[in-house]
Amino acid sequence: QVQLQESGPHLVKPSQTLSLTCTVSGGSITSDYYYWSWIRQSSGKGLEWIGYINYLLFSRYSPSFKSRTSISGDTSKNEFTLQLTSVTPEDTGVYFCAMGIGQADYHPLGFESWGQGTQVTVSS
């Protein structure tokens, strides 16, 4: 059974870079046809898909996040990492990593497994 676990800071100051890591166990991030996504839940907005890195280590981002988002993978550690630059208090929320079955352009098709989520607060 594939399991995902988010890790990283819970408090980030405005203008800084948020870096979160998702550690995957029970499966490889380069397994066939999987899309490894970051999603967040913020106040008043519900769930927002941020972007993914897929089984070919190709990354794609939501237009809402593309200018300040980078997702990378480390196959030796079986991890993938989100970096979100120039954060503001509006970036406060719960961040999830998830294993997706596919994408249609910028729309995820579904997720087989989720991490438990990690709370991130942006405040000075």
N, C-alpha and C positions, 0 to 999 in steps of 0.2 A: 504494500500500500504506500503510495506516494504521500509524503508529508512535507509541509512547507513551514518555515519559521522566519518571521521578520526580526531584525535587530537593528539598533541604531539609537540615536539620541532622542530623548523625549522633549527636550527644550532647545530651541534654536532662536538666535537673535535675528531681528530683521536685517535684510541685505546679505546674510550669510548663506552658505550652501548646505542644504540638507542631504545627507548621505545615508541611505538605508540599504541593508543587505538582506536578501532572502536565501536561506540555506535549504536546499532540497535533499531529502533522503528517500530511499526506496525507488529511485529512478534517476536517470541522467537528463540534464537539461538539453542534451543533443539527441534524445530519443526522437524517433520519427514523428513529424507533424505536430509537435507540441509548441504552443505559444505561451511564453512566460510573462505575465502581465503584472503591472502595478495599478492598483485602483485605490481611490481614497473616498472617504465619507466625511464631508464637512457640513457644518451647520447650515441648514436651509437649502442645500444643493443635492442632497442624496448621494448616490454613488456616481463617481466620475472615473472613467477609464483614462489613465495617463499615457500608457504606452506598453510596448512589449519588446522582448528579444525572443526570436524563434529558434527552432532546432538547428538552423543554419547560422546562428549568431548574427542574424540580420535584425536591426532595430527599427521600429516605427513608432511615431508619437501622435497623440491627439493634436489637432491644430491648436487647441487651447493651451498646450504645454510645450509645443515643439521648440519654441525659441529659447527655452531655459531648462530643457530636460535632456538627460543622457542616461541610457540604460546599457550596461555592459555585462558580460558574462565571464566567469572564470571556470573553465571546465575541470581544472585540477582540483578545485575545492567544491565543485558542483553548486555554485552560487551565482546569483545575478544581483546587480546593484543598481539602485536608483540614485541619481544625483539631480537635485532640483535647486537651481541657483536663484539668487536675488529674492529670497522668500520674504513674504509679508504676513501680517496677522491673518489674512484671508486664506493662507495655506494651512492653517490649523485644522487638524482633523485626525481621523483614524486611517492609517495607511495599510493596505492589504497587498500581499502578493498572491498570485493564483496561477494555476495551470490551466491553460485554455486549449480547446480542441481545434480552434481555427479562428480566422479573421476574414471579414469581408471589408476590404479597404481599411477604414478606420473604425470598424465596428466589430467587437468580439462576438463570436457565435455562441459561446458558452464556456463554462468552467467545470472541470472535473474535481478540482481540489483547491482549497483556500487555506492560507495561513490564518492564525487567530486575530491578526491585526495588531498594530502598535500605535499608540497615541503620540501625536506630535503637536506641540504647542509652539507657536512663533510669538515671542514676546521679548521686549527689552527688559 
